Each structure stands twice: as C-alpha cells, then as structure tokens.
Amino acid sequence: MPSKGEQGKALGDWAIMNWDTALEKLAEMALPEPWDFDVPDGQRPTFAILRNYLSYTFYKLRQEGEVLESESHGIAAFNTGLVGETYEPIFACFVPARAEQKWRFSGFCKAGAQGQGKALVRAFNPLPERARYFRSKQDLLYDPEYPFYIDHDHILIDNIHRLPLSFLREELRSDDEALAILDDIESSSSQQNQSELFDDIRAIVENNSRLLRGFISHFDDAVALARKRAEWNYRTTIPTFYPKKDIMCLLLPLDLTEDGIPDVALVMEPMETKAYLGQTILTMEMAYKNARLVCRPDSDWLDVKVCGR
C-alpha cells in the first residue's frame, strides 16, 4: 500500500481541488458518524478520519481496477463504500479535466439521482463495486487456539515512541538520564526534537538488557490479559486493514498503564501456519483509522473519545 505522499499524489492526479468542501459534502450525505477525533468548540471540522478513509479507499480500488472510466460518456467514478440514510451507495464522480490531470472531481451522487447519478448509470453496467477487504470469516474472528508470537524488537524498540509516556516512566524509573529525556520529550513542541529524543531513549533501552527484559515482561502481561478478554468476548478483537502489508489483521487492546483504558492496539496478523504474529502496535488514532477502512468500529474500547484522550 502507498505512503501518505503516494496516496495524495494518486488523488491529486484526479484533481480533487478543494478537499475540505468535498469532505464536508460527503459527510452530509453519508450516515452520521464521527469523522474527527477532537475538534475544539467553534472550530471547523477537519474530517481527519474521513480524509484518511477516502484516500486509502481510492488507492485500493484503483489497484483492483474498480475506479471506472468512460471517455465516451465523459465520466469516471468509484464507490466510496459509504451509504446514505436509505443505505444507497454513494459514488464519487469525475469529469474530464482541462489541465495536466486526466479527470477532475465533480461531486458525490447516488445511482440514478438527478445529474451525475443519471450519467453514472448511463456509463457503467455494473456500477463500481465497493472495496473488499476480507475474504472469509477467519479474517474477522479471533481463534484462541492459535499459538501467539510477538515481534518484541519492532514493537518495543522501533516503535518506542508509540508507547505511553507514563508506561515509559514506570519502566525507566531507575534511570535518571532516561527520566530527564522523557521530561524533555513531554515539554517539547517540536516533532523533530521529540524524534531525536526518542532515539536517545531507544538507545538506552536497547543497550540495557535488564531494562529491555522489564519492558518485555510488562508488555507480555498486558498481551496475556487482553487475550483472556478476547477469549471471554470474541468481539474484543476488531478486524482491520493493515495498509503497510495490504492484508487483513485483528486489533487487540493493550492497557499498559493499568488504568482500565487501552493505550495502544496490537496488530495481530493471522499466519498461514494457523498462528498469530503480533507485528506492531498502533496508537488509538492509527488503530481507528485502519479499522474504519473495513467498517465503522462498533466496539467498547475503540472509539473517537478514547482516541482523543
């Protein structure tokens, strides 16, 4: 799957000139749901979730040949995967562009509706299909009988910046240098500076086997508890599309700070050997965006309120 830059370029090639207006219109047409994590009162919505959803949906459909073009009818279109109040699919439509791009976004419509909706059914039979992510029920359900393996190095070293600061403080409480660096991370407003400081934390943990063993032990305890929760209630795990590898996975909530609220989501990849591999961890916002590609999360732990805390 593409990087964010590649996604933007792909959609840019199709000339969606005013993203904010387009996203606002789509949100009005679709069934109501939260498309932002946290927008202060009085500010315009950013549609961060919807923007991510539409970008990845377009790119996946283009890969699958489901972004349809009809030069003879002067229209191109794709199925957004969203529906209106009567559950009719909403399509994104494009017309020939007069600039460098081949197509220019012209609006969203429902099949057969006045204007673009009529042009859509004149041009395509069958109509553009929605993106399909899962192929079988095994993609959606957690099997507690599968053995479980974890890529600790990638999760706890490479992605140490995704771990909650309170968890890091607890694990590094015996290292004054590390605690001072964590203070600097918390007070810094520069992402570049924070990234460099996390490199320092990464080096401290990686070069201290005692600290690393503590990280692994605490992390594995959180995973074990989450797996028990998933065994008790199969709906605990959430199907998600993992864009980096173009595969379906399951999300497992991890409470690393032991406050009853998940801090990160573990991405579990089902293997052909009938085992799970804990590939990486995602922040709550990342987890919600990836899960929303498949469908709107209906969960007691993954929602925009938890993501924005």
N, C-alpha and C positions, 0 to 999 in steps of 0.2 A: 504494500500500500504506500501511498505517497507521503512525503513530508508535508508540513503545512504550506511550505512555499510552493510545492508541486501542485497541491490542491488549488491554491489561489490562482496559479498560472492556468490550470485547466479551466477553471470557471472564468478567469479573465479572458481566455480565448473565445469564450462565448458571451462576453460583454454584458455582464450584469453591472450596469453603470452606477446605480445607486443602491447599494446593499441595504442600507437602513430602511429605505422606503419599501423595498421588495420584501424584506423580512417582516416588517410591520404588517403589510398586506397579507402575507401568508399566515401569520399568527392570528389575524382577524378571521380568516376563512376556516382555519382548522379547529378541531375540537379543542376547547380550552385546556391548557396545561402550562406549567411553569417553564418559561424559556430563558430565565435568568436565575443566577444563584442569589445575588443580593444587590438590589438597586436602591440607593437612598431615596427617601420620600422626596417627591418633587423633581427627580431626575428622569430623563427619558430612558426607557429600557434599552439594553444593549443587545438583547437576543443572543447572548453568548452560546447557549446550548443549541438554539435553532441554527445559528450560523455554522457551527461545527457539524450538526446533523446534515444540513443541506450540502455542505462541501463534500463530506465523505460519501453521501448517497449518490451525488452526481458522479464522483470519480468511480465508484464501484459499478454503477450502471453503465458508464462508458466502457469500462473494462469488459463487461458482459454483453456489450452490443445492444443495450436496451435504451440508449439515448438515440431516438429515431429521427431521421432526417428525410424530408421530401422536398427536393429542389423544385419539382414540377408544381407542387402546391404552395411553395414558399413558406414552409413551416418546419420546425424541429421541436421535439418535446421529450420530456421524461416524466415518469411518475414519481412524485415526491415521497410517496409512502404515507402521506398524511391524508386524513379524511375530514369532511365537514360534519355538520350536525346530523345529517341523514346517512352518514357513512359512505358517501360517494367519494371516490378517489380525487385528489387534487393534482393537477398536472402543471408543470412549468413549461411555458411555450416561448418560442424564439422565432424571429423573422430574419430574413437576410440582412446582413449589416452592410453599410456603405464604407466602412473603414477597413483596417487590416484584418479584423475578425470576420469570420465567415457568417456567424449568427449573432443577433442582438436580442437580449431578453425583452419580451413584450408583455409578460404578465402570467398570472396563475388562472386556471379555469377548471371547471368540471365538464366532463364529456357531454356534448350536446347543448351546452348553455350558449346564450347569445354571444355572437362574435367569435372569440377564439375557440370556444367549446365546439362550435359547429365546424370550424376549419379543422379542428383536430380529428373529428370522426370522418370528415371527407378524405383526409390524407392517409389515415392509418387503420388497418384492419389486419390483425388485432391491435388494440391500443397498447401503448407502452406498459410493460409489466413493472411492478414494484421490485425493489432489491430483495433478493432472497439470501438469507444468511445461514439458516440451519437446514439440515437435510434429514435428520431423524430425531427421535425423542432422546437419544443418547446425548445429543448436543445440548439438551435443556435440563436434564436431571442429574443430580449427584448420586453416584453409586458408592456407598460407604465401604463396599467390599474391595474396592480398588486400592492397591498399595499407593503410598504417597511419598513423593520425593521433593526436595526443596533446593533451589539454587541459592544457597546462603550467600555466597560471594557477591553475586549480582545484586541481590536484594539489600544486603546489609552494608556492603562496601560501595558498589557502583551507585546505588540509589539511596545512600545515607541521607541525602538532602530531602527525601520524601518522608522520612521518619519524624514523628512529632518531637519538638524541642524538649518537652517535659520527659519524654522517654530517654532522649539522649543525655539529659542532665542526670537522670537517675543512674543510668549505666556508666556514666563517666564521672560520678561524684567523687571518686578518689583521685582524679587527675586535675590539678589546679589549672594547668595550662589549657586543657580542653574546656573547662568551665569558663575560663576567661574568653576563649574564642567563641563559645556559644553566646556569651553576653554581647560580644561584638556583632554576631550574626543577627541577634534579636534587635539590636539598636540601629543596624544599618538599613538604609533605604535604597541602596544600590544593589541591583541583582548581580552585577559583575563582581562587586566586592563580596557579596554573600557567597557566590560561587567559589571564589578564591579561598574564602574562609572554610567552606565545607571541604575543600581539597585538603586543608590542614587537618581537619577532624578525621577525614578519611585516612590520612597517613598515620595518625595517632592510633586509630583502631586496628588498621591493617598490620601495623608493626608491633602490636602488643597482643600476644596470644591469649593472655588472661582476660583482657577486655573483650576480645572477639568471642571467646567461649561464653562469656556472660551475655553478650548480645544474642548469640545463637540460642542459648538456653531459655532466655526470656521470650524470644521470638517464637521458639518451638512450643512453649507453654501456651502462648496466645493462639497458635495454629491448632493445637490439640483441643482447646476449649471450643474454638469455632467449629471444628469438625464434629464435636459432640452435639453442638447446637444444630448443625446441618443434618445430622443423623436423626435427631429428635423431630426436626421440621424440615422437610425437603425443600420448602420454599425459601429457606435461608440463603441458599446459593442462587445467584442471579445470572442467567445467560447473558453473555456479552460478546461483541465482535471485537477481536484484537487486531486493529488495523496494521500494526507493525508486521505481523506474520500472516495476515489475511486468513484467519481461522476463527472458529467459534471456541470460546472458553467459558469458564464459570468463575464468578467472583465470590470470594469468601471474606466476610467482615472480620477484621482483626482489632481487638481492643488492647492496644499495647500499654495504655496508661491506666487501665483497670478502673475506669470511671463509668463503665456501663455503656459507653458510646464508642462505636468503631472509629479508629483513627485513620486506617488505610484499608485498602481492599487487596487481597492476594489473588493474583490471576492464576487459575488452575487450568493447565492445558491437558485435555484427555489425550493419552498416547495410544497408538495402535496396539501396544502391548497390554492394554487394559490396566493402565496405571495413570495416576495424576502427577504432573510436574508443576510445582509452584514456581512459575517462571519469573515473576516480578511483582512489585507492589505498585499500586496506583493511589494517588491522593483521592479524596472523595469526589472532587470535581472531575478529575480524569475518569474515575470509575463511572460516574453518572453519564458523562458524555458518551463513553464507549457503549454502555448498556442501552442508552437511548437510541442508538443506531438500530438495534433489533426491535425494541418496542418500548413503550413508556414503562419505566420501572414501577412495579406495584409491590412495594417492599416496606417492611417495618424498620429497615436500617439505612436504606439508600434513598434519600430524598434531598431536595434542594435546601431544606433547613439544616440538615446535618452537614451538607457540603459547605454551607456558608458560615459555619460556626467558627 
